[in-house]
Structures are given as structure tokens and as C-alpha cells.
Amino acid sequence: MAGLPSKVFNAGITGVGAYLPERILTNDELQKMVDTNDEWIRTRSGIKERRITSPEQATSDLAVIAGERALADAGVAPEELGLVIVATSTPDTIFPSTACLVQDRLGAKNAAAFDLAAGCTGFVYALATGSQFVTSGTYKKVLVIGAESLSRITNWEDRKTCVLFGDGAGAVVLSPVPKGYGILSFTLRSDGSKGATLIIPAGGSRLPATRETVEQKLHTIHMDGQEVFKFAVRIMGKAALEVLAAAGLESSDIDYFIPHQANIRIIESAAKRLVLSMEKVLVNLDRYGNTSTASIPLALAEAVHSGRVKQGDHIVVVGFGAGLTWGAAVIKWGSPT
Ligand SMILES: CC(C)(COP(=O)(O)OP(=O)(O)OC[C@H]1O[C@@H](n2cnc3c(N)ncnc32)[C@H](O)[C@@H]1OP(=O)(O)O)[C@@H](O)C(=O)NCCC(=O)NCCS
């Protein structure tokens, strides 16, 4: 946990961008692929449809568009970036990093670039990491992107997982903002002992690709849904309360709550714990499914561009995912001059 009392600058979000692939996959279509139905998916998860990366696209293609949009929104030129972080579990290749592909395509020729892997918590981890470079004065402009093509690591024969995930990308530009604004506090946590509950078993150094690993679909998401569900319900409200306390705030101070979008029942239970009306909770999983690292910046970009978020609003973001990992942050929106 880090309340951030003694730094030179605050780091704030000064631009947001999003991109979603055009192809929509509905629950009715999934019903033709596996033994499931629209009613089960909607009532058990809250998901109605999700987007799917086109055959010509890879994660970097989604990330570049979201990144360009965030830079335009912030009024920042690519050359001004000191750092590009891409949070993803679906990089184009193991190396080079997707962040390097994005750095090149954006023309961010003065930027360092790296990928960050923290499962679906990746965006919150990347937000906190990027903010450290801004608050220390190392870089003035940092681009943080959450981008995923989960459809490429989904087992389309496994009804327990294939109905849940979707593709997309969201991006934010971090810049120095006046004290009292920007990221007021954050927490990043992990519990590696539970790693097997959400795992892609093959394709790394433990089980390199062989004919057998491919036939057994070991390169796709394997998940103990109920264990992940219990973990998520346990940590979501708790992590939010921790960061609020570190910022000297209470849950009644929250203007918008942006939880990782995995299951509407998890989100509702967190809102209940925080005694928050669902009007303050931003939800996009009905339209996009679980987009992993993209879910929070996608929801944020929609809320900002629709004019819902106003200067001075307190936004709490909470993520959880493979690792297991979790993290949260409090952001005071805006950058008054
Ligand atoms: C996956 C999840 C939606 C399943 O919901 P659930 O209420 O726990 O459902 P269960 O796993 O208990 O399954 C209930 C029944 O529905 C069946 N079922 C599972 N998927 C189904 C589907 N897509 N369609 C129809 N039935 C399905 C199961 O086989 C089970 O049948 P059974 O009772 O005959 O064995 C839920 O556990 C969840 O959201 N977990 C968290 C996942 C998550 O957040 N992952 C990402 C983390 S970043």
C-alpha cells in the first residue's frame, strides 16, 4: 500500500482512448457453438455480447488505435512520450514486446517501452507503475494501454470459459497534475499460491508447444470459475476501502466506481459492500464481456467521452485476475490550471 504524501508531482490521467473490434459475437451465436444459452450467460455473468478481434488484427493493432486516441485526447505528440506500457496477457509475440510494436507504430521515438503481465489486474498495475515515473519527475508523459485479444487464447469448446471473454483496448496518458488531483493512492497485491486457479498451462518454458499440448488445448485459458469468483468477491470491496482510507476518503466520497468487468454478480456484491448505488458503478461487460486489462480503461474512456465524469470527481478503480493479483487506486479527476 502506498499513500503518496511526499512526492514532487501528482500523476493524473490527462487523456483517454478506446478501441473495440467491429465483430460482435452474441450469446445466440455461442449457443450454436457450445451447449449454452443466452439466459444462462446473462443471469450467471451479465454478458450479452462481446467483440472479437478480426483475423487480420493482433493485440498491437487494437493498442495502437486506443493509444492514438488517448494521445489526441490529451493533446500530446508521440515524441513527447517518455514511456509506453502495454498491460496484456495476449501479446502479439513473446518477444519483441507488444509495447515496442506500439512505440514504433505511434512514432514515440523518445520512449522506453515494456509489457506488463499481471493478468486482468494489468491495467491497475501499469497505472501505478507509470505514475511512479511521473511523480518522480523521470518522465512527463507516459502512455498506459490495456489491450487484449482473448479470443486467441480461448478454448471455443469449453462452455465454462468461452462465454465470458472479449477483445478490446483502452489507453490513458499520464502527466503531472496539481497536488490534490490525479492518483491519490493505490494498492497492488498478489497471491501466487493460487496461480493454478487461472492459468494457460502451455506455451511457456514449463510446457513448450508440442503436438500434444496443442491437441489438448493447453494453450488456452483454464479456470476454476468458482474459486476465482470467491476470491474476487472477497478482495474487491476490501481493496477499494483500503485505497479510500489511504487517500483520507470514505466510500460516500466515490463519484464513480470502475471495477474490473468479469461478472455482474461480483460487481454488485462489491457495490453492496461499499454501500454504493449502481448508478455510480460503470459497467460495460454486458456489451464487451471480460476484456481483461482493457475493461477498466474502456469503461473510463466511455464515461469521460460521454461527459459523465467532471473535474473533481473521485473515481475508484479495482482490478483482479491471474496471478492471482489484485489492485486498486483512487483518482481525483481533472487538472485545474
Ligand atoms: C464462471 C462463472 C460464470 C460460473 O458461474 P457459477 O454460478 O459459478 O456456475 P457453476 O460453475 O457453479 O456452474 C453451474 C452449472 O452451470 C453449468 N455451466 C457452466 N458454464 C455454462 C454455460 N456457459 N452454459 C450453460 N451451463 C453452464 C456448469 O456445468 C454447472 O452445471 P452442473 O451443476 O450440472 O455441474 C462464475 O463462477 C464466475 O464468473 N467466476 C469468476 C470468473 C472470472 O471472473 N474470471 C476472470 C477473472 S479475471
The ligand as an SDF file (V2000), in Angstrom:
LIG
                    3D

 48 50  0  0  0  0  0  0  0  0999 V2000
  -17.6920  -18.8660  -14.4590 C   0  0  0  0  0  0  0  0  0  0  0  0
  -18.9460  -18.4770  -13.7170 C   0  0  0  0  0  0  0  0  0  0  0  0
  -19.7780  -17.5120  -14.5440 C   0  0  0  0  0  0  0  0  0  0  0  0
  -19.7760  -19.7240  -13.4440 C   0  0  0  0  0  0  0  0  0  0  0  0
  -20.9070  -19.3950  -12.6940 O   0  0  0  0  0  0  0  0  0  0  0  0
  -21.3450  -20.3230  -11.4730 P   0  0  0  0  0  0  0  0  0  0  0  0
  -22.5900  -19.7730  -10.9450 O   0  0  0  0  0  0  0  0  0  0  0  0
  -20.1570  -20.4140  -10.5500 O   0  0  0  0  0  0  0  0  0  0  0  0
  -21.6260  -21.6730  -12.2110 O   0  0  0  0  0  0  0  0  0  0  0  0
  -21.0030  -23.1050  -11.8930 P   0  0  0  0  0  0  0  0  0  0  0  0
  -19.5750  -23.1270  -12.3170 O   0  0  0  0  0  0  0  0  0  0  0  0
  -21.3550  -23.4640  -10.4960 O   0  0  0  0  0  0  0  0  0  0  0  0
  -21.8360  -23.9820  -12.8880 O   0  0  0  0  0  0  0  0  0  0  0  0
  -23.2170  -24.2280  -12.6800 C   0  0  0  0  0  0  0  0  0  0  0  0
  -23.6870  -25.1860  -13.7450 C   0  0  0  0  0  0  0  0  0  0  0  0
  -23.7320  -24.4780  -14.9860 O   0  0  0  0  0  0  0  0  0  0  0  0
  -23.0070  -25.2280  -15.9580 C   0  0  0  0  0  0  0  0  0  0  0  0
  -22.3960  -24.2970  -16.9060 N   0  0  0  0  0  0  0  0  0  0  0  0
  -21.1630  -23.7700  -16.8750 C   0  0  0  0  0  0  0  0  0  0  0  0
  -20.9920  -22.9570  -17.9250 N   0  0  0  0  0  0  0  0  0  0  0  0
  -22.1560  -22.9490  -18.6080 C   0  0  0  0  0  0  0  0  0  0  0  0
  -22.5850  -22.3160  -19.7710 C   0  0  0  0  0  0  0  0  0  0  0  0
  -21.8090  -21.4590  -20.4650 N   0  0  0  0  0  0  0  0  0  0  0  0
  -23.8420  -22.5320  -20.1940 N   0  0  0  0  0  0  0  0  0  0  0  0
  -24.6640  -23.3500  -19.5250 C   0  0  0  0  0  0  0  0  0  0  0  0
  -24.2990  -24.0040  -18.4150 N   0  0  0  0  0  0  0  0  0  0  0  0
  -23.0600  -23.8110  -17.9690 C   0  0  0  0  0  0  0  0  0  0  0  0
  -21.9780  -25.9980  -15.1800 C   0  0  0  0  0  0  0  0  0  0  0  0
  -21.5290  -27.1210  -15.8940 O   0  0  0  0  0  0  0  0  0  0  0  0
  -22.7560  -26.3580  -13.9500 C   0  0  0  0  0  0  0  0  0  0  0  0
  -23.5750  -27.4940  -14.2550 O   0  0  0  0  0  0  0  0  0  0  0  0
  -23.7330  -28.6810  -13.2040 P   0  0  0  0  0  0  0  0  0  0  0  0
  -24.3500  -28.0520  -11.9900 O   0  0  0  0  0  0  0  0  0  0  0  0
  -24.6070  -29.6210  -13.9230 O   0  0  0  0  0  0  0  0  0  0  0  0
  -22.3340  -29.1680  -12.9500 O   0  0  0  0  0  0  0  0  0  0  0  0
  -18.6020  -17.8000  -12.3520 C   0  0  0  0  0  0  0  0  0  0  0  0
  -18.0650  -18.7770  -11.4670 O   0  0  0  0  0  0  0  0  0  0  0  0
  -17.6080  -16.7040  -12.4970 C   0  0  0  0  0  0  0  0  0  0  0  0
  -17.8990  -15.6680  -13.0770 O   0  0  0  0  0  0  0  0  0  0  0  0
  -16.4090  -16.8630  -11.9140 N   0  0  0  0  0  0  0  0  0  0  0  0
  -15.3970  -15.8530  -11.9630 C   0  0  0  0  0  0  0  0  0  0  0  0
  -14.6910  -15.9520  -13.2770 C   0  0  0  0  0  0  0  0  0  0  0  0
  -13.8160  -14.7760  -13.5220 C   0  0  0  0  0  0  0  0  0  0  0  0
  -14.0480  -13.7070  -13.0210 O   0  0  0  0  0  0  0  0  0  0  0  0
  -12.7760  -14.9930  -14.3050 N   0  0  0  0  0  0  0  0  0  0  0  0
  -11.8870  -13.9980  -14.7570 C   0  0  0  0  0  0  0  0  0  0  0  0
  -11.0800  -13.4140  -13.6850 C   0  0  0  0  0  0  0  0  0  0  0  0
  -10.1460  -12.0730  -14.2930 S   0  0  0  0  0  0  0  0  0  0  0  0
  1  2  1  0
  2  3  1  0
  2  4  1  0
  2 36  1  0
  4  5  1  0
  5  6  1  0
  6  7  2  0
  6  8  1  0
  6  9  1  0
  9 10  1  0
 10 11  2  0
 10 12  1  0
 10 13  1  0
 13 14  1  0
 14 15  1  0
 15 16  1  0
 15 30  1  0
 16 17  1  0
 17 18  1  0
 17 28  1  0
 18 19  1  0
 18 27  1  0
 19 20  2  0
 20 21  1  0
 21 22  1  0
 21 27  2  0
 22 23  1  0
 22 24  2  0
 24 25  1  0
 25 26  2  0
 26 27  1  0
 28 29  1  0
 28 30  1  0
 30 31  1  0
 31 32  1  0
 32 33  2  0
 32 34  1  0
 32 35  1  0
 36 37  1  0
 36 38  1  0
 38 39  2  0
 38 40  1  0
 40 41  1  0
 41 42  1  0
 42 43  1  0
 43 44  2  0
 43 45  1  0
 45 46  1  0
 46 47  1  0
 47 48  1  0
M  END
$$$$
